[in-house]
Amino acid sequence: MFHAATKVTIIAERLLQDKIVKALEAGGAKGYTVVDGGGKGEHFTRIEDSASVVNAFSIIRIEAILASDDAARAIATDLETNFFNQYSGVVYLSPIEILRPERF
């Protein structure tokens, strides 16, 4: 049987990864996925397979699934407030359906 959940997706510079992960875990996320990224946005165009002068400035996508929509919204608000006023990045939420809700 499927259950409602919320996926939190964060696209940010790699240098923020540890801080974002701590915020996810503090907000109740039991796990997350980190993927190397590339693309074009308001600030830069970044090619995912090109050499970066400093790896910390490459971008990543971090995703976490939370069973609680309120917890997902609190995490997103926390990230926006604490990181994305100073650094480029984006956080968005997606309603999803999951199996095995006890894992989230």
C-alpha positions in Angstrom: 0.0 0.0 0.0 1.3 3.5 -0.9 1.6 6.3 1.7 1.9 10.0 1.2 5.4 11.6 1.8 7.3 14.6 0.8 10.7 14.7 -1.1 13.0 17.6 -0.3 15.4 18.4 -3.1 18.3 20.7 -2.6 20.7 21.9 -5.4 23.7 23.7 -3.9 27.4 24.1 -4.0 29.3 21.1 -2.7 30.9 23.2 0.0 27.5 23.3 1.7 27.0 19.5 1.7 28.0 18.7 5.3 25.9 21.6 6.7 22.9 20.6 4.6 23.2 17.0 5.7 23.3 18.1 9.3 20.2 20.2 8.8 18.4 17.3 7.1 19.3 14.9 10.0 18.4 17.5 12.6 15.0 17.9 10.9 14.3 14.2 11.0 15.5 12.8 7.7 16.6 9.2 8.2 18.6 9.2 5.0 19.5 11.1 1.9 21.0 10.8 -1.6 23.8 13.0 -3.0 24.3 13.3 -6.8 26.9 15.3 -8.7 25.2 18.0 -10.8 25.6 20.4 -13.6 23.4 22.9 -15.4 22.6 26.5 -15.9 21.1 28.9 -13.6 20.9 32.6 -12.7 24.5 32.7 -11.5 26.6 30.2 -13.5 26.6 27.5 -16.1 28.3 24.4 -14.7 29.1 21.3 -16.8 28.9 18.2 -14.6 31.8 16.3 -16.2 34.3 19.2 -16.6 37.2 19.6 -14.2 36.5 22.2 -11.5 39.3 24.4 -10.3 38.0 23.8 -6.8 35.7 20.8 -6.3 33.9 22.7 -3.5 32.4 25.0 -6.0 30.9 22.2 -8.1 27.2 21.6 -7.6 25.3 18.7 -6.1 21.7 17.6 -5.7 20.7 16.2 -2.3 17.4 14.5 -1.9 15.6 13.2 1.2 12.2 11.7 1.7 10.2 12.5 4.8 6.9 10.9 5.9 5.9 14.2 7.5 5.1 17.1 5.2 5.5 19.5 8.2 9.0 18.2 8.8 9.9 18.6 5.1 8.6 22.2 5.1 10.6 23.0 8.3 13.8 21.7 6.7 13.2 23.7 3.5 12.6 26.9 5.5 15.7 26.3 7.6 17.8 25.8 4.6 16.4 28.8 2.8 17.0 31.0 5.9 20.4 29.8 6.8 22.1 29.1 3.5 20.4 30.5 0.4 20.5 34.2 1.4 24.3 33.9 1.2 24.9 31.1 -1.3 23.4 30.2 -4.6 21.1 27.2 -4.5 17.5 26.1 -4.5 15.3 23.9 -2.3 12.0 22.5 -3.4 9.4 20.0 -2.2 7.5 17.4 -4.1 4.6 15.3 -2.9 5.3 11.6 -3.5 3.9 8.2 -2.6 6.1 5.6 -0.9 6.0 2.0 0.2 7.4 1.0 3.6 6.7 4.3 5.4 8.6 3.1 8.5 11.8 3.7 6.6 11.1 7.5 6.4 
